[in-house]
C-alpha cells in the first residue's frame, strides 16, 4: 500500500516538498496522503511536521503574491 510520492515531478509524484500540487498552482494537498508508505507507528508527529512545513510555504507564497507595490517618489500613479 503506497500513496503518490511527494517531491517528485509528474507522473511519479503529485506534489512538491511543501505538498503543493504540480498541476494546480496554489493548491496544497496537506495531509496523510503525502506519506510515502504506510507508517508502522503513530504518524501524528510526522503529519504535524509536514503540515507546519506546508503552512510556512503557503505563508511565503501569499506574502510574495500580496506584497504591496513599490512606489517610486514622484512617479505618476
Phi, psi and omega in degrees: 000122180219154173252166180300139182287142175269163176065020174239140180293158177299151004271001182288312184249167181248346186207163177282182178299335180266011179068025175272125183296137180295318189275345185228095181303135179088355179260121179250127179261071184275126178153190185291346179295344181270000176292130183290339178203175179289130179284144179270349177227184182297118184272015186302312182293324177296316179294323177296318179295317178295321179294319178294320178296319179294321180299320177297319179294320178297316180298316179296320179295317180292321177298317181292322183285322186259017179293135178297150179290144175282124180260134178269127179303133178087354180280148178287140179270000000 
